[in-house]
């Protein structure tokens, strides 16, 4: 869980018996859990929720207007893709072309990447059988561009009702971070997690090597891990248009990536989903606009009955609404 990594480490320091949330958005660790909005408590549900860095910044089809990146639809050919590997390659080629058309944004290390999104995640109680319940939320997050400054996460129920629930995201400076839990403060070791990925490849072949390297070190299939690494890279982080295009072109070269069908994203937009099934019985879908192939968001789906969940059930879903670069945490784009 990239944006709350420091709080996770701090929680283990002060309260080692508390469950630790998974390091990434994946369902391979179904028995670990975390409290909604990033606070820790004992395990009670089997599916992780949106504490991870949820939706892609650079992945949006976006145009810079008064400092804000907003959705832009540019029709390509108007044809609905077929469900096949070749269709997946076609969509990803369109997504890469869409990314290349976007203006590059200059991001300074002392700035913040701001993302507003809509998210829904499943919550399940291990002691109570059944499919679980979903809680749609509005989400605003400010991520330190270089990872050294304190960021901020805000969440509230979808629809604008209720106050924002705020979670500080401590920055990592000189390998140390200061965080607070249960009224206690401690300093922990950390590694900066930047919101702006300035040093990733811009060439598709180099990006493919990068994704396989980032996904190495587990017992999962290499292709699954590379696909996972691609989703992790674009999730709530800004990549240059060239790097983002390289991600989509590289994903098209990962065996097993296919079109799984038409979907409606969390914001109600018509999309088409691409995925690679995971051996754990889930798939993470990357969602693209049905006409322009602009990246819209992602969702995770159960592919076989397990743990009280049914095949086809959505575990979590996210759609990005606004992306901007701002000067301080908590600042809204103009």
FENFENCOR-V621587 format. One record per backbone hydrogen bond with DSSP energy under -0.5 kcal/mol. NH is the residue of the N-H (numbers start at 1). CO is the residue of the C=O. Records with the same first field share a line. If there is no record, write none. Layout:
BEGIN
NH = CO, CO
END
This chain:
BEGIN
4 = 1
5 = 2
8 = 4
9 = 5
10 = 6
11 = 7
12 = 8
13 = 9
14 = 10
15 = 11
18 = 15
26 = 24
32 = 29
35 = 39
38 = 35
39 = 36
51 = 49
52 = 49
54 = 52
57 = 234, 237
58 = 237
60 = 57
61 = 295
62 = 60
63 = 70
65 = 63, 68
68 = 65
69 = 323
70 = 63, 68
71 = 321
72 = 61
74 = 72
75 = 73
76 = 291
77 = 291
84 = 82
88 = 84
89 = 85
90 = 86
91 = 87
92 = 88
93 = 89
94 = 90
95 = 91
96 = 92
97 = 93
98 = 94
99 = 95
100 = 96
101 = 97
102 = 99
106 = 104
107 = 105
111 = 108
112 = 326
113 = 143
114 = 112, 324
115 = 141
116 = 322
117 = 139
118 = 319
119 = 137
120 = 317
121 = 135
122 = 315
123 = 133
126 = 44, 124
128 = 125
129 = 127
133 = 123
135 = 121
137 = 119
138 = 156
139 = 117
140 = 154
141 = 115
142 = 152
143 = 113, 141
145 = 111
146 = 109
151 = 169
152 = 142
153 = 167
154 = 140
155 = 165
156 = 138
158 = 136
160 = 157
165 = 155
166 = 164
167 = 153
169 = 151
170 = 168
172 = 147
173 = 171, 176
176 = 173
177 = 188
179 = 177, 186
181 = 184
184 = 181
186 = 179
188 = 177
190 = 175
194 = 192
195 = 144
196 = 145
197 = 195, 238
198 = 196
207 = 203
208 = 204
209 = 205
210 = 206
211 = 207
212 = 208
213 = 209
214 = 210
215 = 211
216 = 213
225 = 221
226 = 222
227 = 223
228 = 224
229 = 225
230 = 226
231 = 227
232 = 228
233 = 229
234 = 230
235 = 231
236 = 55, 234
237 = 234
238 = 195
239 = 237
244 = 240
245 = 241
246 = 242
247 = 243
248 = 244
249 = 245
250 = 246
251 = 247
252 = 248
253 = 250
254 = 251
255 = 253
257 = 254
258 = 275
260 = 273
261 = 273
263 = 271
265 = 269
268 = 265
271 = 263
272 = 288
273 = 261
274 = 286
275 = 258
276 = 284
278 = 282
281 = 278
283 = 301
284 = 276
285 = 283, 299
286 = 274
287 = 285, 297
288 = 272
289 = 294
290 = 270
293 = 289
295 = 59
296 = 287
297 = 287
298 = 318
299 = 285
300 = 316
301 = 283
302 = 313
303 = 281
304 = 281
306 = 309
309 = 306
312 = 302
313 = 310
315 = 300
316 = 300
317 = 120
318 = 298
319 = 118
320 = 296
321 = 116
322 = 116
323 = 69
324 = 114
325 = 67
326 = 112, 324
331 = 328
END
